[in-house]
Amino acid sequence: MSVDRVLALRSQILERNAALSRAQQAPAPTAPEESKPASFTDTFQDAFKSVNQAQAQAGALSEAYERGETIDIAKVMLARQQASVGFEATLQVRNKLLSAYKDIMSMPV
């Protein structure tokens, strides 16, 4: 078996795996939401949830790869980097908010 044939089989397996994943993730019907202004806490809660979800997905992909499931290493590394960047951005925003809070609290009234 040549290297080209092995790579072709690998790409076919990955395409089928992706097709199965898309079939399992059928979009759920959504109800129309009332338009209300987003509050500060809601915005941060949504951001924290998305960072947490990205980290959980990266962890699940890493575990699946370690178990030997047919997952592309590039997909695993990309998910881990996305989770890392999201966490670092969240950490920087937190640091800036704490710094601003300290500055405001140290102002004379």
C-alpha positions as CSV (number, residue, x, y, z in Angstrom):
1,M,0.0,0.0,0.0
2,S,1.5,3.4,-1.0
3,V,1.6,6.5,1.1
4,D,-0.8,8.3,-1.2
5,R,-3.4,5.5,-0.8
6,V,-3.1,5.6,3.1
7,L,-3.5,9.4,3.0
8,A,-6.6,9.1,0.8
9,L,-8.1,6.5,3.1
10,R,-7.4,8.8,6.1
11,S,-9.1,11.7,4.5
12,Q,-12.1,9.6,3.6
13,I,-12.4,8.5,7.2
14,L,-12.1,12.1,8.5
15,E,-14.8,13.2,6.0
16,R,-17.2,10.5,7.2
17,N,-16.5,11.3,10.8
18,A,-17.2,15.0,10.1
19,A,-20.4,14.1,8.3
20,L,-21.6,12.0,11.2
21,S,-20.8,14.8,13.6
22,R,-22.8,17.3,11.6
23,A,-25.7,14.9,11.4
24,Q,-25.8,14.5,15.2
25,Q,-25.7,18.2,15.7
26,A,-28.9,19.1,14.0
27,P,-30.0,22.7,14.9
28,A,-32.8,23.0,17.4
29,P,-35.7,25.3,16.7
30,T,-35.3,28.5,18.6
31,A,-38.1,30.7,19.9
32,P,-37.9,34.4,19.1
33,E,-36.4,36.4,22.0
34,E,-37.6,39.7,23.2
35,S,-35.2,42.4,22.4
36,K,-33.9,43.7,25.7
37,P,-30.6,45.5,26.3
38,A,-27.8,43.2,27.5
39,S,-26.7,43.9,31.0
40,F,-23.1,44.1,32.1
41,T,-23.4,40.9,34.1
42,D,-25.2,39.0,31.3
43,T,-22.4,39.9,28.9
44,F,-19.7,38.6,31.2
45,Q,-21.6,35.5,32.1
46,D,-22.0,34.7,28.4
47,A,-18.3,35.3,27.9
48,F,-17.3,33.1,30.8
49,K,-19.7,30.3,29.6
50,S,-18.2,30.4,26.1
51,V,-14.6,30.2,27.5
52,N,-15.6,27.3,29.7
53,Q,-17.3,25.6,26.8
54,A,-14.2,26.0,24.6
55,Q,-12.0,24.6,27.4
56,A,-14.4,21.6,27.9
57,Q,-14.4,20.9,24.1
58,A,-10.6,21.1,23.9
59,G,-10.4,18.7,26.9
60,A,-12.8,16.3,25.3
61,L,-11.0,16.4,22.0
62,S,-7.7,15.8,23.7
63,E,-9.1,12.8,25.6
64,A,-10.6,11.3,22.5
65,Y,-7.3,11.7,20.6
66,E,-5.4,10.0,23.5
67,R,-7.9,7.1,23.4
68,G,-7.1,6.6,19.8
69,E,-10.3,7.7,18.2
70,T,-10.2,9.0,14.7
71,I,-9.6,12.7,15.4
72,D,-7.2,14.9,13.5
73,I,-4.3,16.2,15.6
74,A,-4.6,19.6,13.9
75,K,-8.2,19.8,15.1
76,V,-7.1,19.0,18.7
77,M,-4.3,21.5,18.7
78,L,-6.6,24.2,17.2
79,A,-9.2,23.7,19.9
80,R,-6.6,23.8,22.6
81,Q,-5.2,27.1,21.2
82,Q,-8.6,28.6,21.0
83,A,-9.4,27.7,24.6
84,S,-6.0,29.1,25.7
85,V,-6.5,32.4,23.8
86,G,-10.0,32.7,25.3
87,F,-8.8,32.1,28.8
88,E,-5.9,34.6,28.4
89,A,-8.3,37.2,27.1
90,T,-10.7,36.6,30.0
91,L,-7.8,36.9,32.4
92,Q,-6.6,40.2,31.0
93,V,-10.1,41.6,31.1
94,R,-10.4,40.6,34.8
95,N,-7.0,42.2,35.5
96,K,-8.1,45.5,33.9
97,L,-11.4,45.5,35.8
98,L,-9.6,44.9,39.1
99,S,-7.1,47.7,38.3
100,A,-9.9,50.1,37.5
101,Y,-11.8,49.1,40.7
102,K,-8.7,49.7,42.8
103,D,-8.1,53.1,41.1
104,I,-11.7,54.2,41.7
105,M,-11.6,53.0,45.4
106,S,-8.4,55.0,46.0
107,M,-9.8,58.2,44.7
108,P,-10.5,60.9,47.3
109,V,-14.1,61.8,47.7
